[in-house]
Every structure is written in structure tokens, then in C-alpha cells.
């Protein structure tokens, strides 16, 4: 454990056994506790996935933390003191706990550059409302194996690059860049200027075999419960459905991503074809 310099608070790597905030992970994720330590981390540009602040705390240092978090577009959640007590590994959280990303994020421009370097039309996977780290890790693994050039996730209502994501990706996170953006719909608008078309997964869409998924494309996947958000869906050129013969009406998000990603792989291998 490394004590925050001059603060009496701690910066440490979370270990097994502590009760977890939903969407967080244990081994390997950095947690920063205490007001001064969190302020220093924010000002130093540390990648903070989310920030937990004690509900009702309004004093000067807390206001400073909120200002610094807003400047950096860090997700802030307000929770009861009892919850912070449960999550604290030191017992000295001072009303604030920050969760730092286990891996660095890429830029969207880096992903496009990777496609150009390979002389390939861009193939991106965009995720909306994915809060389960195991789903995100599995999708990153699929993205790597399917030859996608990168993954894009939103900053809000989404899990970040936690240690659980890294483990579930089975090493793919070391090779597949993940960009995190403030507004997914706006990012899609910018990518359309780069020539990308977008297909989102939805059970009420057109069967994926009837769509032309070749060329520069972004595959958009939503969560099992909420699916793709309305604003994001409106930016999509295609709505793709997966043929299903069973008695239930949806697939796990990572499974759906895998099925659709490999339909893109199949069509790319065959080249452009006429759509019936």
C-alpha cells in the first residue's frame, strides 16, 4: 500500500475480498481514496473511470473535486457514507473514492489510422449501454479475432477498462484499441464524414444476411436489457437482426456482437455482392 504523500490517505491496488461497486473489479484496478489524493490524481491527468462522492458533502475540497471532475468529463456518482465505508480499503476515504482505469484509452483517430496502415476499410465496434465488464471483455476479444480495428465506448452508462475487462479479453486488450467518447451519436456523425456506415443490432431489424455489410462499417451493439439508445439508433444506416429459432427472444450482448461481427467477416471475404 502506498500512502498518498502528506495526505494520510491511500492509493492502492484493489485485492480480492472487498465488496465491489457494481461494474468495478477487484485485482488490478487502482482505487484512490481521500480528498487530496483524488484532487492530485485529477490534476495530474490520471485516467479516472468514475468517482464516488458522499451524498450531501458540499465543503470546499469536495467542490474542488467536482470542478476538476467536470473539466475532465469524469462520471460522478453520489452514494451514502455507508456505501463508501463498505468499499473503502483503508477506512479513510474522507467522503470520496476514485476508480482509475486499468488500461489507457486510444483516440478514435488512432483506430482509423490503424485501418489505413493495413490498407483496409475501417471496421469498428461501438457499444452503447454495456455496463457488464465481462461483456465488454468478451466483445474486445471478438473484435480482435474478427479483425476489427477498434472498439468505441461512451463515458457514461458504460463500464470502463477495468481489470475484469482485461482478463475477460484474454489478452486482446493489448492489441485492440478502445476509445472512450463523450457522445456516441456525435462520434458516429463524425465517422460518417470518414465514409463509415453503421449497422446496429435489434431483433426487429432486417435479417443480417439481407444487408450489405461490406466496406467501411461500424457495428453498434446495445445492452441486453435496454438495447441501443434511441439517439444512437437514429444515426444507424441499417438495423440488423440475427435469425433465432428458439423460445427466448434475445442473445447475450457479447454473443450478438460475435455473430454479427463474423457475418461482416464473411461478407468481406466474399466481397461486395448483390443483396436480394
C-alpha positions as CSV (number, residue, x, y, z in Angstrom):
1,X,0.0,0.0,0.0
2,X,1.3,3.4,-1.0
3,X,0.3,6.3,1.2
4,X,-0.8,9.5,-0.5
5,X,2.1,11.9,0.1
6,X,1.3,14.2,3.0
7,X,-2.4,13.3,3.0
8,X,-2.8,10.3,5.3
9,X,-4.9,8.6,2.6
10,X,-4.1,5.8,0.3
11,X,-3.6,4.9,-3.3
12,X,-3.7,1.1,-3.7
13,X,-4.5,-1.8,-6.0
14,X,-7.8,-3.4,-5.0
15,X,-7.5,-7.0,-3.8
16,X,-10.0,-9.9,-3.6
17,X,-12.4,-9.7,-0.7
18,X,-13.7,-6.1,-0.7
19,X,-17.3,-5.5,-1.5
20,X,-17.4,-4.1,-5.0
21,X,-19.3,-1.2,-6.6
22,X,-21.3,-2.7,-9.5
23,X,-19.2,-2.6,-12.7
24,X,-15.9,-2.4,-10.8
25,X,-13.3,-5.1,-10.5
26,X,-11.0,-6.4,-7.9
27,X,-7.5,-7.5,-8.8
28,X,-5.5,-4.9,-10.7
29,X,-7.8,-1.9,-10.6
30,X,-6.4,1.2,-8.9
31,X,-8.5,2.9,-6.3
32,X,-7.7,6.3,-5.0
33,X,-9.1,7.3,-1.6
34,X,-9.2,10.7,0.2
35,X,-9.8,14.3,-0.9
36,X,-6.2,15.5,-1.5
37,X,-5.2,12.3,-3.3
38,X,-8.2,12.4,-5.6
39,X,-7.6,16.1,-6.4
40,X,-3.9,15.4,-7.2
41,X,-4.9,12.5,-9.4
42,X,-7.4,14.6,-11.4
43,X,-5.0,17.5,-11.8
44,X,-2.2,15.1,-12.9
45,X,-4.4,13.8,-15.7
46,X,-4.8,10.3,-14.2
47,X,-7.5,8.4,-16.2
48,X,-10.4,8.2,-13.8
49,X,-13.3,6.0,-14.9
50,X,-15.7,7.1,-12.2
51,X,-15.8,9.0,-9.0
52,X,-17.9,8.2,-5.9
53,X,-18.7,11.2,-3.6
54,X,-20.6,11.0,-0.3
55,X,-24.1,12.2,-0.7
56,X,-24.6,15.6,0.8
57,X,-20.9,16.5,1.0
58,X,-20.6,20.2,0.0
59,X,-17.4,21.6,1.6
60,X,-14.5,23.3,-0.2
61,X,-12.4,20.2,-1.1
62,X,-15.4,18.3,-2.4
63,X,-16.4,21.3,-4.6
64,X,-12.9,21.4,-5.9
65,X,-13.1,17.7,-6.8
66,X,-16.4,18.2,-8.5
67,X,-15.0,21.1,-10.6
68,X,-11.9,19.1,-11.6
69,X,-14.0,16.1,-12.5
70,X,-16.3,18.2,-14.6
71,X,-13.4,19.7,-16.5
72,X,-12.3,16.2,-17.4
73,X,-15.8,14.8,-18.0
74,X,-15.4,12.2,-15.3
75,X,-18.6,10.3,-14.3
76,X,-19.6,11.2,-10.8
77,X,-21.9,9.2,-8.6
78,X,-23.3,10.3,-5.2
79,X,-23.6,7.5,-2.7
80,X,-24.3,7.1,1.0
81,X,-21.4,7.2,3.5
82,X,-22.2,3.6,4.5
83,X,-21.6,2.5,0.9
84,X,-18.2,4.3,0.8
85,X,-17.3,2.6,4.1
86,X,-18.1,-0.8,2.6
87,X,-15.9,0.0,-0.5
88,X,-13.0,1.6,1.3
89,X,-9.9,-0.4,1.7
90,X,-8.3,2.0,4.1
91,X,-11.2,3.3,6.2
92,X,-10.0,6.8,5.4
93,X,-11.9,7.7,2.3
94,X,-12.9,11.2,3.5
95,X,-16.1,11.0,1.5
96,X,-14.5,10.3,-1.9
97,X,-13.3,7.3,-3.8
98,X,-12.0,7.3,-7.4
99,X,-11.6,4.3,-9.7
100,X,-8.8,4.6,-12.2
101,X,-8.7,2.8,-15.5
102,X,-6.5,-0.3,-15.6
103,X,-5.6,0.4,-19.2
104,X,-5.1,3.6,-21.3
105,X,-7.7,4.6,-23.9
106,X,-7.0,5.2,-27.5
107,X,-8.3,8.1,-29.7
108,X,-10.8,7.4,-32.5
109,X,-8.2,8.9,-34.9
110,X,-5.8,6.2,-33.8
111,X,-8.3,3.5,-34.8
112,X,-8.8,5.0,-38.2
113,X,-5.1,5.3,-38.7
114,X,-4.7,1.6,-37.9
115,X,-7.1,0.7,-40.6
116,X,-5.3,2.9,-43.1
117,X,-2.0,1.4,-42.1
118,X,-3.4,-2.0,-43.1
119,X,-4.9,-0.7,-46.2
120,X,-8.3,-2.0,-45.1
121,X,-11.7,-0.3,-44.9
122,X,-12.4,0.6,-41.3
123,X,-14.3,-1.9,-39.2
124,X,-15.3,-0.6,-35.8
125,X,-17.4,-1.9,-33.0
126,X,-19.4,0.7,-31.0
127,X,-21.0,-0.2,-27.7
128,X,-24.0,1.5,-26.1
129,X,-25.1,0.9,-22.5
130,X,-22.7,-2.0,-21.9
131,X,-22.2,-2.0,-18.2
132,X,-21.0,-5.6,-17.6
133,X,-17.2,-5.9,-17.7
134,X,-17.4,-9.5,-18.8
135,X,-19.5,-8.5,-21.8
136,X,-17.1,-5.7,-22.7
137,X,-14.0,-8.0,-22.3
138,X,-15.6,-10.7,-24.5
139,X,-16.5,-8.2,-27.2
140,X,-13.0,-6.8,-27.3
141,X,-11.7,-10.4,-27.7
142,X,-14.2,-11.0,-30.5
143,X,-13.2,-7.6,-32.1
144,X,-9.6,-8.7,-32.2
145,X,-10.3,-12.2,-33.6
146,X,-12.7,-10.8,-36.3
147,X,-10.2,-8.2,-37.4
148,X,-12.0,-5.1,-36.2
149,X,-9.7,-2.1,-36.0
150,X,-11.0,-0.9,-32.6
151,X,-13.8,-0.5,-30.2
152,X,-15.6,2.7,-29.1
153,X,-17.4,3.1,-25.8
154,X,-19.2,6.0,-24.2
155,X,-18.0,7.7,-21.0
156,X,-21.4,7.5,-19.3
157,X,-23.6,4.5,-18.5
158,X,-20.8,2.1,-19.6
159,X,-18.1,0.1,-17.9
160,X,-14.5,1.3,-18.5
161,X,-11.3,-0.7,-18.9
162,X,-11.2,-2.4,-15.6
163,X,-9.1,-5.4,-14.7
164,X,-12.1,-7.7,-15.2
165,X,-12.4,-6.4,-18.8
166,X,-8.7,-7.0,-19.4
167,X,-8.9,-10.6,-18.0
168,X,-12.0,-11.5,-20.0
169,X,-10.5,-10.2,-23.2
170,X,-7.8,-12.9,-22.8
171,X,-5.1,-10.5,-23.8
172,X,-6.9,-8.9,-26.7
173,X,-6.9,-5.5,-24.9
174,X,-3.2,-5.4,-25.5
175,X,-3.8,-5.4,-29.3
176,X,-7.2,-3.9,-29.9
177,X,-7.5,-0.2,-29.2
178,X,-10.5,1.1,-27.2
179,X,-11.6,4.7,-27.5
180,X,-13.9,6.4,-25.0
181,X,-16.1,9.3,-26.2
182,X,-18.4,11.8,-24.6
183,X,-21.2,11.4,-27.1
184,X,-21.6,8.3,-29.1
185,X,-24.1,9.7,-31.6
186,X,-21.9,12.7,-32.3
187,X,-18.9,10.5,-32.8
188,X,-21.0,8.5,-35.4
189,X,-21.8,11.7,-37.2
190,X,-18.0,12.5,-37.5
191,X,-17.2,9.0,-38.6
192,X,-19.8,9.2,-41.3
193,X,-17.8,12.0,-42.8
194,X,-14.9,9.5,-43.0
195,X,-17.1,7.2,-45.1
196,X,-18.4,4.8,-42.5
197,X,-21.8,3.2,-42.5
198,X,-23.4,2.0,-39.3
199,X,-25.4,-1.1,-38.5
200,X,-27.0,-1.7,-35.1
201,X,-28.3,-4.9,-33.7
202,X,-32.0,-5.1,-33.0
203,X,-34.4,-8.1,-33.1
204,X,-36.9,-6.0,-35.1
205,X,-34.4,-5.2,-37.9
206,X,-33.7,-6.7,-41.3
207,X,-32.1,-10.2,-41.3
208,X,-28.3,-9.7,-41.4
209,X,-27.9,-11.9,-44.5
210,X,-30.0,-9.4,-46.5
211,X,-27.8,-6.4,-45.7
212,X,-24.6,-5.3,-47.4
213,X,-22.1,-5.1,-44.5
214,X,-19.0,-4.7,-46.6
215,X,-16.9,-1.6,-46.9
216,X,-16.2,0.9,-44.0
217,X,-18.6,-0.1,-41.3
218,X,-19.4,0.4,-37.6
219,X,-21.3,-2.3,-35.8
220,X,-23.3,-0.9,-32.9
221,X,-24.3,-3.2,-30.0
222,X,-26.5,-2.3,-27.1
223,X,-27.2,-4.0,-23.8
224,X,-29.5,-7.0,-23.4
225,X,-32.0,-5.0,-21.4
226,X,-32.1,-1.6,-23.0
227,X,-30.6,-2.3,-26.4
228,X,-29.2,0.6,-28.5
229,X,-30.4,4.0,-27.3
230,X,-32.8,6.0,-29.5
231,X,-30.4,8.8,-30.5
232,X,-27.7,6.3,-31.4
233,X,-30.1,4.1,-33.3
234,X,-31.3,7.1,-35.3
235,X,-27.7,7.6,-36.6
236,X,-27.6,4.0,-37.9
237,X,-28.0,3.3,-41.6
238,X,-29.1,-0.3,-41.1
239,X,-30.8,-2.2,-38.3
240,X,-29.7,-5.8,-38.4
241,X,-31.4,-8.8,-36.8
242,X,-30.0,-12.2,-36.1
243,X,-32.2,-15.2,-37.1
244,X,-33.3,-17.0,-34.0
245,X,-35.3,-20.3,-33.8
246,X,-35.5,-20.8,-30.0
247,X,-38.0,-19.9,-27.4
248,X,-36.3,-16.8,-25.9
249,X,-36.1,-13.5,-27.7
250,X,-32.6,-12.2,-27.2
251,X,-28.9,-13.1,-27.1
252,X,-26.2,-12.0,-24.7
253,X,-24.6,-8.8,-25.9
254,X,-21.2,-10.3,-26.5
255,X,-22.7,-13.3,-28.3
256,X,-24.8,-11.0,-30.6
257,X,-21.6,-9.0,-31.3
258,X,-19.8,-12.1,-32.2
259,X,-22.5,-13.4,-34.6
260,X,-22.8,-10.0,-36.4
261,X,-19.0,-9.4,-36.5
262,X,-18.5,-12.7,-38.2
263,X,-21.2,-12.0,-40.7
264,X,-19.2,-8.9,-41.5
265,X,-16.1,-11.1,-41.8
266,X,-17.9,-13.5,-44.1
267,X,-19.2,-10.8,-46.4
268,X,-15.8,-9.1,-46.5
269,X,-14.2,-12.4,-47.5
270,X,-16.7,-12.8,-50.4
271,X,-16.5,-9.1,-51.4
272,X,-19.4,-6.9,-52.4
273,X,-22.5,-8.9,-53.5
274,X,-26.0,-8.2,-54.7
275,X,-28.5,-8.1,-51.8
276,X,-31.7,-9.9,-52.5
